[in-house]
Amino acid sequence: MSKKSNKNNINILLTLGAIAGAAAVATISVKEFNKKHKKEKNLPENKDNDHRQVYFIGGGLASLAGAAYLLRDCNFKGKNIHIIEAMNILGGSNDGAGDSINGYVCRGGRMLNEETYENFWELFSDIPSLDMPGKSVKEEILNFDHLHPTHAQARLIDKDGVILDVTSMGFNNADRMALGKLMITPEEKLDYKTIEEWFNHTPHFFETNFWYMWQTTFAFQKWSSLFEFKRYMERMIFEFSRIETLEGVTRTPYNQYESVILPLKAYLDNFGVDFSINATVTDLDFKSGEEITVTALHIEEDESSRVITLNPNDVCIMTNGCMTDCATLGDMYTPAAYNPEKPISAELWAKIAEKKRGLGNPEPFFGHANETNWESFTVTCTGNKFLSLIEKFSTNIPGSGALMTFKDSNWLMSIVVAAQPHFKNQPIDTTMFWGYSIYTDKIGDFVKKAMRDCTGEEMLMELLYHMHMLDKKEEIMDTVINVIPCMMPYIDSQFQPRKMTDRPSVVPENSTNFAMVSQFVEIPEDMVFTEEYSVRGAKIAIYNLFNVKDKEICPVTPYKKKPRIIKEALKTSFR
């Protein structure tokens, strides 16, 4: 494979979504599902929305979910719902692209959770599966997950290639006291505080098995926001008791683009929702005065500009930040470029925040790429030789092991081997897995370069070094189709230290027709970097702006108040 052909492949991969499958079959499946469910559900009566237009800025999960709520709960016509996306593909940060010739790309993986994704499961119980006629996406995912349980047996590996015993969290009493104090400290006292500041009197905390596992599972840094760490501890406290096996991870049958985005898009298509891709909203006009009322959208599309004027009853819902903005791809012989330019979504957010009070502040999240970047890499192979070696090393079959973290690596490298196939267009004789590292500026232990300067081949060599498989390099390389790095300057931006008001409310105070949805809005008690956060935000926006009273927004489940869960967490902290 020449370097020239690989550069061409980068451009191809940037435009590829995972293969959608047969559109006709998908449409039939949606229609049959809808026909069945209309008989079972009391659909909302017309709510005088026939002539209202709703404009979603951004085509990620939150916007798609918002459109589904309009159809299901507000009796909207699909043609009155408009989703405007700057990229050439929908789905936002939900991943899955490529093919077996050029290689697959997983920028990351969204790990679902059965217990805490309350609104996600409620919505997807009404979205028909594309592959299981008569079943919902919720049923499809949970059926797959229950048949492919996770029980990781190689969570942490040391520099000698030894799988560590992680049944003990490794805490001392100072660590436990600091964690306990954090759990009872009001959020109002945590503005701009970092995790490292909280544990500065007990640096031992950052050497514990718990920290290595929690950090790499959720992508925290020492300098991440104490807000978000506390919320994760409270929201996922039941996961604390099984962090060493990750049994609580809920896997999708395929990558999240194909398992989540495509069926949701098919559902919206069936109702005639209007999609505009390769169209960038560059500014919003607001009515003068204290109220927040959007009057126009400025759009750049195909080297031309246009303005959409909103009527008095129209609504605008904006994605005010995207963690995968500015992501770039490399290949076997080319590093992924590190270009932390100002993200499109954050530029728009900054513009409107200057015009109206109460719309938050993007600077803490999108002004520190040196702190918010990390890099992933996806390995595509012919046959299963490499996966068999990993299986023998970890004793986990593909799809059962979750994260394997090489705790002593300078890059803090982890890999994930999903159940195969992970893509619908993945041939039976092709396998793939992905990995990532958090410290992209550090020099590798084997490859004496910073990760962000490495090609895919060099990243693979670093991995073989940590797995003590360099002696098998030739036989492994003979099977490798491509290794595609992906640099993401803002992937950790939602975890940045901040004050409470830096995140705007989903529906800001004084708003008459405007809401924001993303990982950068403020939803009390919930945790960012999750599919649930996107769906919950969308539901809050729709139910508030359209005065939906006959349905509820599923509350955050109060696991932190359940005695049995607290008891298990305490037992775990003393292991």
N, C-alpha and C positions, 0 to 999 in steps of 0.2 A: 504494500500500500504506500504510494508516494505521498510526500508532504503536500504536493499540489492538490492531489485528489482529496486529501484529508481536509484542506482548507475549504474546498468546495462542499465537503460533507458538513462542515460547521454551518454553512449557510442553509443547507438542506434541513439539518436538524432543527435549526431555529424556527423553521416554518412548519415543521411536522407536529401535528397532534397525534396522540395514539389513535390507531385506526378505529373509526366509529362503528364499523360493521354495516349490515344491510339496513338502509334507512327505511325501506318499505316494511321490513319485519318489525322494526322499532315502532313505526307508526301504528301498525296493526295491534301490537302488544299494548300500546298506550290506550288505544280506543277500546279494546276489550276490557282492560283494567278499569277505565273510567266508567264504562257501561255498567260493570258489576258494582262499582262503589257508589254510583249515583243512586242505586236502588237501596243501598244500605245506609246512606248518610243523608241528613237533612241539609241540603245546600242552602246557602244564604239567599234571601230574596234580593231583588234589585235594590241597590242602595244609592240610586241616583248617580251612578258613576259612568253612565253611558257616554258622556261627552268630556269626561276628565282625561287628561293625558298625564302619564307618569314617566319621568326621565331618570334612568339609573346611569350614573357616571361610573364606569368600571364594570367589567364583565366577570368578576370573581364569584365565589360561592355566595357571598352575602347578597349581591344584586340578583342572582338567579333565584335564591330563596325568597327574596322580597317579591319578585315577580310571581312566584308560585303562590305566595300568600294572597296576593291581589286576586289571582284567578280563583283560588279555593274559598277564600273567606270574605272577599269584597265584591264578588260577582263582576269582576272587570272583564272587558273584552280584550283579547290578546293584542289586537291591533292598536290599542291605546296604551300599551306598555312598550317602552323603548329602552333598550340597553345599548349603551355607547361604550365601546372598548377601543383603547389606543393600540393594542397589539393585534396580531392577525389570528389570534386564537382566544377562545374563552377559557375560563377556569381559574384565572388568577394564579395562586401559588399551589394549586392542586396539580400534581405531577404525573407525567407519563408521556413520553415522546420517543420517536425513532423507529428503527426496523433492524432486522437481523443482518442486513448488508452493511449499513453504516454504523450500527451500534445503537443501543438504547440509552436514554437519559432519564435518570431520576435525580432531580435537583435535591430532593429530600423525600421524606415520607410522613404523611399525617397519620399518626397512631390514634385510632379512635378508642373510645372507652364506653362500655355498656352502661355503667352506673351514672356517669356525670354528663352524658350527652342528651339531656332531657328533651330539648326542643329539636335537636337534630333527628332523633329517632321518631319523634311525633310527626315531623314533616315527611320524613322518608318512608313512613308507613303508608303514605298516600301517593308516593311516586312509584310507578310500576317498573319492575325489573325489565331489562332488555333481553335477558337470557333465560329467565324462568317465568314463562307465561302464567298470568294469574297471581303472581307473587309480587310483593313490594320490594323495594330496594332494602328496606330494613330487614325483611325476612331473608332476603338473599345474603346479605352481609353476615347477619348473626348465624344463619345456618352454616355458612362457610367457616366462620370463626369457631363455632362449637365443634366442627369436624376437624379443625386444625388448631388445637389448643397450643398456647405458648408456655414453655417451661424452659427458660434459658439455663444452660449448664456451663456456660463459659462467659460469664458477664465481665470479669476482669482477668486480664492476662499480664503477667509481669515481663520484665526484660529478658528473662530466660525462657520465655515461652511456656511458663507454668500457669495453669488455670488456678486462680486463687480461690480459697474458701471464703465466700462472702456471706455466710449465714450470720456472722456478727457484723453489726453496723460499725463497730470500732470506736464508739463514743467513749469519752471519759465524762466525769461528772460535770465539768465546766461546760462541755459541749451540750449536755442534756439541759443544764440550767439555762443556757443561752437560748436554746430552742424553745423551752417552756415559756420563758419570759417573752419571746417574740410572739408566741401564740396568743398571749393575753394583752399585748400592746395595741392600742387603738391605731388605725391607719393614719389618723390625723397627725400623728407624731413622727411619721416616716418620710416626710417630704425630702426628696433628693438623697436619701440614705441608700448606701450600697450594702450588699451582703457582707463584703469584707469589713466594712466599718462596724457592723453589728458583732462580728466574731473576732474583732481585733485583739481582744484579751485572751482568746483561746485559738491561736492559729492552728492548733492540732486538728480542729474541725475540718480543715481543708486537706488533711491527710487520711481521713477516714474512708472506709469502703462506701459508706453512705454518700459522701460528697462526690466521689468519682462516679457512682452510679446515677445519682440524681442529676448531677451536672450534665452528663452526656445523654441521658434519656430525654431531658427537656431543654438542653442547650443553654444552660445558665453559665455565666461567667462570675468570677469573684466580684467584678465591678457592676454586675447587674443590679437592677432595682430591688430593694428589700420589699417594696410593695408586692411585686410579682412573686417573689420567693415565698412570702407569707401566704399569699392567696393559693399558691400551688400546694403548700403544706396543708392548708385548711381544706381545700377542695378535693385533694387527692390523698387525704390522710389514710384512707383504707389501702391505698397503693403503697404507702410507706411500709406496710407489713409484708409486702410481697415484691419489693423493689429488686430483690436479688434474683427473681425468676421472671419478672414482668408478666405474670399470669393475667394481669388485668388488661393487657393490650388487646384491642379488638382489631383484627386484620380484615381488609377488604379482599374479595376474590382476585382482583387485578389491581393495578395502580389506581390512585385516587381519581385521575382524570377519567378513566374508563368506568370505574365502579361507582363514582359519585356524580361527576359533572355530566357525562354523556346521557345517563338516564334522566337527569333533571332537565338538560337541554331538550331532549326528545319530548318530554312532558310539555315544556313551554312551546315548542314548535307545533305541537298538536293543536294548540289554542291560537296559533298565529302571532305569537309575540314577535315584535320587530327588533332585529339585531343590526347594529352598525359596527363593523370592526374596522381597524385601521383608521379610526376617527378619534381625535384627541380634543377633549374639552380643555380649552386654555384659560377660560375665565368665566365668572358668573357675575351678572348684574343683579343688584338688590334694590328694592324700593327704599327710598330715603326714610329716615326716622329710626326709632328704637326697635321696631319690629323687624324680624328677619324673614323677608319675603323675596324669593328669587323671581326675577322678571325676565331674564334671558340667559341663554347658554351660548358661548362663543366656541365654535368648533373649527378645527383645521383637519381637512380631509382631502387626500389626493392632490396636494399642493394648492388647494384652494381653501377659502374661508367661508363660513356661513354663520348665521345667527338664528337661533330658535327663540322666538318670543313666547313666553308662557302666558296663557290665559289666566284669569283670576282664580279658577279652581284647580289649576294644574299643580303638580308636585314634582320636586327635584330631590333625589336621594343620591348622595355622593360617597364614593369610596375615598376617604381622606388620607389613605396611606397604603402602600403595598410593600411587604417585606422582601419580595423578589424583584423589585425594580432594579435596573442596572445590572442584572445577572448576565454573565457572558459564558460562552462555551469554548473549550479547547478541544484537543483530540490527542491521539497517541503521541504525536510529535510536536504539538503546539500547546503552550500554556494558555489557560483562559486569561484574558486580559483583565487587569484590575483597574476599572474605570469608575471610581466613586463620584460620578457626576451627580448633580442635583436630580433626584427622581422626579418624574413627571407628576406623580400623584402628590408629592410633597410640595412641588412648586405651586400647584393649584391651591392646595391647603393654605400655604403661606399667603397667597394673594387674597383669599377671602377672609383670612383671620385678621388682615390689616383693615378690612372694610367694616367688619362687624365684631363687636365684643362677644365673648362667650363661645368662640369657635376654636379654642385651644391654641396650641403652639407646637409646630412640627420640629423646631430646632433641637430639642433634647433627643429626639428619635433619629433624625436624618442629618445631623451635623457632625457625627462622630464615627465615620466609616472604619477608622482604625480600631474601634472597640466593637463594632457590630458585625464585622464580616466573618464568615467562615466558608470553607470550600468543600464541595463534595466531588465524588468521582464514581462513574458507573462503568463496570467491567462487563463486556459481552464476549461470550466464548462459544466456539463450536463444541458440542458434546458436553459432558458433565465431569470431565476429569478434575478440573479445579474445584468445583463444588463438592466432589467426592472427597477430595483432600481436606477441604474445610470441614466437612461433616465428620470425617475421621478425627480431626483435631479437636472439634468442639463437642462431639457426640450428640449434636442436634441435627436432625434432618432439616432440609430447607423449609423455612416457614415456621419452625418451632423454637428458634433460638433468640429472636429479638436482637438486641445489641451485643456485640463483642467489642470490648474496649481494651486497647493496649495502653495501660495506665502509665507506663514509664516512657512512652514515646514523646519526643519533643513536641510533635504536632498534636498530641492527644488524639490519636486516630481510633476510629471505631468503624466496624462494618456491619451490614445488615444483609442477610440472605433470605429473601422472600420465598414463599412457595412458588414453584414453577408450574406453568408459565405465569409471568407477571404482566404480560401484555397479550392482548387477544391475537395479535398478528405474529406472536413468537412461535417459530417452528419447534417441533418436538426435539430436534437435535441441537437446539440453541439454548444456552443458559445465561443468566446474568445475575449480578448482585451490585450493591452500591455501598459506599462508605463516605465518611466525612472526617474532617479534622477541624478543631477549634482554633488552634494557634497557627495561623497561616503565615505569620512573619518569622516563625522560628526555623532554624536550620535543622534539617532532617538528621536522624541518627545514622542512616546509611547513605542517603543522597544528601550531599553537603550543600544543600540549597534551601532557601525558604520555600515552603509549600506553594505559595502563590506564584513562584517562578518556575514551577515544575511542569513537565509534560505529563500526559497520562501514563506513559511508559515508566517515567521516574516515580510516580506515585505508586504504581504497581510494584516496583522494585522495593520501595520503602515498606510496603505491606508484606512482601515475601520475607524481608529481613526480620520483621517483628513476628512472623509466623514460623521463623526458622525453616524456610522452604527454599532458600536460595540455591540449594543443591538440585532442586527440581525446576529451576528457572527455564531451561530450554524446553522441556516437555510441556510446561504450562504455557509458555509463550507461543508454542506451535498451535495452540488452540484459541489464542486471543484474537478476536475480530477487531476490537477497539476498546480503548479506555478513554472516556470523555470526562474531563474535569469541568466543573461548573463553579465559578467564583460568584459569590453573592455578597456584595458590600453591605447590605442592610438587612440580612436575614435575621439578625438578633436585635433589630432596632426596637421592637416592641417591649424588650426587657430593659431598656435604658433607664437610669435613674431619672426621676421626674418629680414634679409636685402634682398634687391631685388635679389641679385645674389645667394642666397641660393637655390632658385628654378631654375633648369636648363631650358633652352629653349626646346621646343618639339623636334626640330631638332637643335642640338647644332652647333655653328659655327665650321667650318672645318669638319663637318660630311659628309661622303660619302655614308654610308649605315646604319646609326644608328639613332634611335629616341627614345624618352621616352614619355610615356603616363601615366597619373594618376591624383590624386588630388594634386600632389606635383611637377608639372611642372609649368612654368610661361606662362600664357596666358593673355596678356594685357587686362584690363578692365573687364574680366569675373570673376565670383565668384565660389570659391571652394565648396566642400561638395554638389555637385549637379550632376545629371545625364548628364546635358548639358555639364559640364566641361569635363567629360570622353569622350563623343561623339565628342565634338569640338576638343579636343586634338588628337583623332584618325584621324579625317579628316585632320587636319593640317599635321600630320605625313605622311599620305598616299599621299595627294595632292602635298606635297613638294618633297618627296623622289621619286615619280613616275611622277613628272612633269605634273600633270593634269591641263590643261589649259582651257578645255571646260566647266568646272563647277566651281561654286564659293563656298567658305566657307562663310556661312551666317554670316554677321557681327553682332557684339553686337548691339542690338537695342538701339538707343540713347534716352531712355525715360527721362534721366536727362536734356535733352535739349528741351523737349516739353513743351511749355508754359502752356497748360491746366493741365499737370501732376504736374508741379511745383506749380501752383496755388492751386491745391487740397492739396498738401503736406503742403504748408504754412498755409492753413486754418486749417488743422488737427493739426498742431503744436500749434495753439492758442486755440484749444478746451479745 
